[in-house]
Each structure stands twice: as structure tokens, then as C-alpha cells.
């Protein structure tokens, strides 16, 4: 399938990744859970039909994570610039994913894959959008990648997803919608994601780290007004 799937991610170092999981987790546990989330996401991507798989990385990935991927360093700048830069890495159909949704499955991307695999001069949809429950997005597919569709979008706000959708519509693109998925930003998110992928390495790690912790219905230790950041892995 003439599709490039790019995963944007960062090195999982204690104190520098998934800091909003602490508390209740320690920085070391948060980093370990982030690493498990990343590895599980990459394993899912390996199972998808694609011509190229890119790991757009901040830092140095583990050898086992890089296996089967072309590794490219993230550019500098804000998240909109870093996402836009991925568009320059391929001229063909592009799907961008983050590392914060380890519960995703191939079935959730089936509409995009079916649309873009169809033997037709043009697909039914020029773009596919996966909304996140925090108002951002977890997946963005562009049949004709164009960084201008991302540059200037305000990331990390409750309106990021709506703004990105408006940008796509403003470019006269027919946009298909993927299922809503919850980013793993706080431990309550990790618990919810683990329930959606029970039996996986991520779910087992959440169970191990959660022993003795209250299963809160709301994120633990979240300041009022704080909005989770898509793709940041903070």
C-alpha cells in the first residue's frame, strides 16, 4: 500500500517524559510506562499495511523500537512546526500518529486504509482525522501531505482539534473521521487505556504500577485549567 505511517515520539527518560503521571507514579515508573506505550504503538504500526514507516524521534530510540522504521530526528520549533516538517518526508499519502495512545488497534484505522487502498484515481477522502477526548487529535492522515495545513494551528488547547479540522475544511478537503481516542496523560487515562487493551504489555505495566493506588475517576493531581498536550508525552 502506498502509505507512509509516521510516529512522532521522544526518548523516555525519567523526569523528562510523562511528568503528569507523577504523582502517583515515580519519574522512573512514568518513564517506563511511556516506553511501554511507545513500544506497543510501534508494534501496532508494524502490523499495518504501509510502504514506509517513519519514527520521527527526539533523542535516540532503542534498537528494538527502531526495527522496521526509518528514523528521522524531529526538527526544532513548536509542535505545529514539528508535525508540519513530517509532511516534507514523503510525497505520497501520510498518516501521523503519536506515542500517547497505546490502546489503538488496526480496526480503528480501517476506514482510512480501505479508502486509500481503493483502486481509484483519487480517494473518497483527502484527509482523515482522529479526535482525542481532550480536544486535540491522535491521528492525522493527509493523502497529499502539506505542512501548511498544520503550521499556525494552536496546539495544546481545548480547541486544537476543532482548529485543525477547520484548517482542513478551509483547504476544500473532504475529511473522514476516525474514532475518538483518549490520550494517556494522567494515571486515570492510563487506567482507562489499559481497560481497552487488556492483556497487552501496557495493560500489565499499568496493573503492576497501580498496585496500592486509588483508581480515581479523575486524573490525580491535575491543576484546574490544565489541558493535556497531544504528542508532547510530557
VENRA-V290207 format. One record per pair of residues at least 6 apart in sequence whose ideal C-beta (glycine too) atoms are under 7 Angstrom apart, sorted by sequence separation. I is the first residue (numbers start at 1). J is the second residue. D is the distance in whole Angstrom. If there is no record, write none. Layout:
I & J & D
I & J & D
//
This chain:
55 & 61 & 6
75 & 81 & 6
131 & 137 & 6
132 & 138 & 5
154 & 160 & 6
169 & 175 & 7
183 & 189 & 6
184 & 190 & 5
197 & 203 & 5
10 & 17 & 6
46 & 53 & 7
75 & 82 & 6
87 & 94 & 6
116 & 123 & 5
130 & 137 & 6
142 & 149 & 7
153 & 160 & 7
168 & 175 & 5
182 & 189 & 6
22 & 30 & 5
25 & 33 & 7
45 & 53 & 6
74 & 82 & 5
115 & 123 & 5
129 & 137 & 6
130 & 138 & 5
194 & 202 & 6
21 & 30 & 4
115 & 124 & 5
130 & 139 & 3
154 & 163 & 6
184 & 193 & 5
194 & 203 & 4
55 & 65 & 7
61 & 71 & 6
75 & 85 & 4
86 & 96 & 6
115 & 125 & 5
153 & 163 & 5
165 & 175 & 7
182 & 192 & 6
19 & 30 & 7
55 & 66 & 6
129 & 140 & 6
153 & 164 & 5
182 & 193 & 6
15 & 27 & 5
18 & 30 & 4
21 & 33 & 7
194 & 206 & 4
14 & 27 & 4
17 & 30 & 7
18 & 31 & 7
83 & 96 & 6
128 & 141 & 4
194 & 207 & 7
14 & 28 & 5
17 & 31 & 5
55 & 69 & 4
57 & 71 & 6
127 & 141 & 6
153 & 167 & 6
18 & 33 & 6
53 & 68 & 6
54 & 69 & 6
127 & 142 & 5
191 & 206 & 6
18 & 34 & 4
53 & 69 & 5
54 & 70 & 5
55 & 71 & 5
56 & 72 & 5
57 & 73 & 7
58 & 74 & 5
112 & 128 & 4
127 & 143 & 7
190 & 206 & 5
14 & 31 & 4
17 & 34 & 5
53 & 70 & 7
57 & 74 & 6
72 & 89 & 6
95 & 112 & 7
126 & 143 & 5
13 & 31 & 6
52 & 70 & 7
54 & 72 & 6
56 & 74 & 6
126 & 144 & 7
149 & 167 & 6
12 & 31 & 5
149 & 168 & 6
191 & 210 & 7
123 & 143 & 6
12 & 34 & 4
46 & 68 & 5
149 & 171 & 6
12 & 35 & 4
42 & 65 & 6
93 & 116 & 5
135 & 158 & 4
137 & 160 & 7
135 & 159 & 6
136 & 160 & 5
137 & 161 & 5
191 & 215 & 6
135 & 160 & 6
136 & 161 & 5
12 & 38 & 6
39 & 65 & 6
135 & 161 & 5
38 & 65 & 6
116 & 143 & 7
137 & 164 & 6
188 & 216 & 5
9 & 38 & 5
112 & 141 & 5
132 & 161 & 7
188 & 217 & 7
56 & 86 & 6
131 & 161 & 5
188 & 218 & 6
189 & 219 & 7
188 & 219 & 5
187 & 219 & 7
188 & 220 & 7
186 & 219 & 3
187 & 220 & 6
7 & 41 & 6
186 & 220 & 7
7 & 42 & 6
54 & 89 & 6
129 & 165 & 6
186 & 222 & 6
101 & 138 & 5
7 & 45 & 6
52 & 90 & 7
129 & 168 & 7
139 & 178 & 6
5 & 45 & 5
98 & 138 & 6
97 & 138 & 7
127 & 168 & 5
97 & 139 & 5
5 & 48 & 6
96 & 139 & 7
138 & 181 & 5
185 & 228 & 4
95 & 139 & 7
96 & 140 & 5
5 & 50 & 5
138 & 183 & 6
183 & 228 & 6
4 & 50 & 7
9 & 55 & 7
95 & 141 & 4
127 & 173 & 5
129 & 175 & 6
3 & 50 & 5
4 & 51 & 7
10 & 57 & 7
11 & 58 & 6
94 & 141 & 7
126 & 173 & 4
133 & 180 & 6
183 & 230 & 6
1 & 49 & 4
3 & 51 & 6
4 & 52 & 4
5 & 53 & 5
6 & 54 & 4
7 & 55 & 5
8 & 56 & 5
9 & 57 & 6
10 & 58 & 4
11 & 59 & 3
94 & 142 & 5
126 & 174 & 6
127 & 175 & 5
128 & 176 & 5
129 & 177 & 6
130 & 178 & 4
1 & 50 & 6
2 & 51 & 5
7 & 56 & 7
10 & 59 & 6
11 & 60 & 6
125 & 174 & 5
129 & 178 & 7
131 & 180 & 5
132 & 181 & 6
133 & 182 & 5
134 & 183 & 6
1 & 51 & 6
4 & 54 & 6
6 & 56 & 5
93 & 143 & 5
124 & 174 & 7
125 & 175 & 6
128 & 178 & 6
132 & 182 & 7
94 & 145 & 4
125 & 176 & 4
130 & 181 & 6
132 & 183 & 5
45 & 97 & 7
87 & 142 & 7
90 & 145 & 6
41 & 97 & 7
41 & 99 & 5
48 & 106 & 6
87 & 145 & 4
47 & 106 & 6
87 & 146 & 6
88 & 147 & 6
41 & 101 & 7
44 & 104 & 6
87 & 147 & 4
38 & 99 & 4
41 & 102 & 6
44 & 105 & 7
48 & 109 & 7
115 & 176 & 6
37 & 99 & 6
40 & 102 & 4
44 & 106 & 7
85 & 147 & 7
37 & 100 & 7
84 & 147 & 3
49 & 113 & 6
112 & 176 & 7
37 & 102 & 4
111 & 176 & 6
8 & 74 & 7
84 & 150 & 4
112 & 178 & 7
83 & 150 & 5
84 & 151 & 5
111 & 178 & 7
109 & 178 & 7
158 & 227 & 6
80 & 150 & 5
81 & 151 & 6
108 & 178 & 6
157 & 227 & 6
160 & 230 & 7
80 & 151 & 5
108 & 179 & 5
156 & 227 & 6
80 & 152 & 6
80 & 153 & 5
156 & 229 & 4
8 & 82 & 7
155 & 229 & 7
8 & 83 & 7
80 & 155 & 6
155 & 230 & 7
79 & 155 & 4
156 & 232 & 7
78 & 155 & 7
104 & 181 & 6
8 & 86 & 7
6 & 86 & 5
101 & 181 & 5
101 & 183 & 6
102 & 184 & 7
6 & 89 & 7
100 & 183 & 4
101 & 184 & 7
100 & 184 & 5
100 & 185 & 7
4 & 90 & 4
4 & 92 & 6
6 & 94 & 7
8 & 96 & 7
4 & 93 & 7
2 & 92 & 5
3 & 93 & 5
4 & 94 & 5
5 & 95 & 5
6 & 96 & 5
7 & 97 & 5
8 & 98 & 6
9 & 99 & 4
103 & 193 & 4
2 & 93 & 6
102 & 193 & 6
3 & 95 & 6
5 & 97 & 7
7 & 99 & 6
138 & 230 & 7
103 & 196 & 4
134 & 227 & 7
137 & 230 & 6
103 & 197 & 4
134 & 228 & 4
136 & 230 & 4
102 & 197 & 6
132 & 230 & 6
102 & 202 & 4
3 & 116 & 6
1 & 117 & 5
98 & 230 & 6
98 & 231 & 4
100 & 233 & 6
99 & 233 & 6
37 & 184 & 6
79 & 231 & 6
79 & 232 & 7
33 & 190 & 6
40 & 200 & 6
40 & 201 & 6
25 & 187 & 6
40 & 202 & 5
24 & 187 & 6
20 & 185 & 5
21 & 186 & 7
36 & 201 & 5
37 & 202 & 6
20 & 186 & 5
21 & 187 & 6
36 & 202 & 5
36 & 205 & 5
33 & 205 & 6
32 & 205 & 7
33 & 206 & 7
33 & 209 & 6
29 & 209 & 5
25 & 209 & 6
24 & 213 & 5
24 & 220 & 5
23 & 220 & 6
23 & 221 & 5
34 & 233 & 6
20 & 234 & 6
18 & 233 & 6
19 & 234 & 5
17 & 233 & 5
18 & 234 & 7
8 & 231 & 6
10 & 233 & 5
9 & 233 & 7
//
